[in-house]
Amino acid sequence: MSEELNLNPEEQQVPREVESPVASPYEPEAAAHIARLDLQPLQSSVEKVRAELRKVIVGQAELIDELLIALFAGGHVLIEGVPGIAKTLLARMLAKTLKLKFSRLQFTPDLMPSDVLGTTVYNMKENDFSFVAGPVFAQIVLVDEINRAPAKTQSALFEVMEEHQATIDGTTYALGDLFFVVATQNPIEQEGTYRLPEAQLDRFFFLLKADYPGLDDERAILERFAQDFDQRVEDDVEAVLSEEEILKFRQLIEKIYVRSDLLGYIAEVVHKTREHPDLFLGASPRASLSIMKGAKAIAALQGRDFVTPDDIRAVTFPVLRHRLILTPEREMEGLEVKHVVTEILEQIEVPR
């Protein structure tokens, strides 16, 4: 994500529910004398989650913030990185900081859709069939090595990720308003893996890249666990955020103001991806909505009740990187999606 992204609440000015004597350049003129959104409870809750995660996770501050942006924006996350850099641990610890039902799925080549969704079984005691829910019936679902399962199993996630429901044997089962999927995949080892379909990739809000820790962080990891081989410190992580609070904060983020010219800016960026000569597949309207939601979430976590162009640019690449497909010839030349996205952003005039 952009280096301009800074979600440290101590460095931001938090708007209060008081009359604003001077309208922000990113607010409508009519809003100059009405109550502002109070984002302090959201920022306070986010800092509590960060503090709990820091008990176990060393570094990865940017990745943590990106996960929180997706959580509050209501989107799913795909984390890509080599083994051993705490992708699964981070997702598991995030779930532990939330007072939500958590389940984990280890995708393998022999996994069946029924292993994900559940199945109908005959109950001899009641002389009837009953549905046994699968692990996907939770509020936070960690899908480890999602690209290890074949397309048939991948398709089991299509409906639940988009519509928060599952249809099994003609009956539809709701998963609730809060349903958050965190999936991981290894970009290096491709033997025995299956490429995720574009339709499924499009259902992920962000594709995040997890990198190796720096030298200082690597040393800090060794020092933290030098006398804690079993990582007993994980037991100290406490749940600090409830479902009701998360849903309330999502409603608050919906109220963050976006100027009409900034909405036009988002639309133009996404539209350019569909016309770019180096791209075989551009971004969908779902990408436009994701950029808008992500920009609102960044603004809220920074304590602003309005979106700026920098918020939009900060989320554009994590939203688009997995949705765009290069033309075969450009891919063979070694061109990367990030270069195309950067070119598009440089071509479009930023609203002032």
Stockholm file with secondary structure:
# STOCKHOLM 1.0

chainA/1-352         MSEELNLNPEEQQVPREVESPVASPYEPEAAAHIARLDLQPLQSSVEKVRAELRKVIVGQAELIDELLIALFAGGHVLIEGVPGIAKTLLARMLAKTLKLKFSRLQFTPDLMPSDVLGTTVYNMKENDFSFVAGPVFAQIVLVDEINRAPAKTQSALFEVMEEHQATIDGTTYALGDLFFVVATQNPIEQEGTYRLPEAQLDRFFFLLKADYPGLDDERAILERFAQDFDQRVEDDVEAVLSEEEILKFRQLIEKIYVRSDLLGYIAEVVHKTREHPDLFLGASPRASLSIMKGAKAIAALQGRDFVTPDDIRAVTFPVLRHRLILTPEREMEGLEVKHVVTEILEQIEVPR
#=GR chainA/1-352 SS CCTTCCCCGGGSCCCCSSBCSSCCTTSCGGGTTSBCCCCHHHHHHHHHHHHHHTTTCCSCHHHHHHHHHHHHHTCEEEEECCTTSSHHHHHHHHHHTEESCEEEEECCTTCCHHHHHEEEEEETTTTEEEEEECTTSSSEEEEETGGGSCHHHHTHHHHHHHHSEEEETTEEEECCSCCEEEEEECSSCCTTCCCCCHHHHTTEEEEEECCCCCHHHHHHHHHHTTTCTTCGGGGGCCCCEEHHHHHHHHHHHHTSBCCHHHHHHHHHHHHHHHHCTTEEECCCHHHHHHHHHHHHHHHHHTTCSBCCHHHHHHHHHHHHTTTCEECHHHHHTTCCHHHHHHHHHHHSCCCC
#=GC SS_cons         CCTTCCCCGGGSCCCCSSBCSSCCTTSCGGGTTSBCCCCHHHHHHHHHHHHHHTTTCCSCHHHHHHHHHHHHHTCEEEEECCTTSSHHHHHHHHHHTEESCEEEEECCTTCCHHHHHEEEEEETTTTEEEEEECTTSSSEEEEETGGGSCHHHHTHHHHHHHHSEEEETTEEEECCSCCEEEEEECSSCCTTCCCCCHHHHTTEEEEEECCCCCHHHHHHHHHHTTTCTTCGGGGGCCCCEEHHHHHHHHHHHHTSBCCHHHHHHHHHHHHHHHHCTTEEECCCHHHHHHHHHHHHHHHHHTTCSBCCHHHHHHHHHHHHTTTCEECHHHHHTTCCHHHHHHHHHHHSCCCC
//
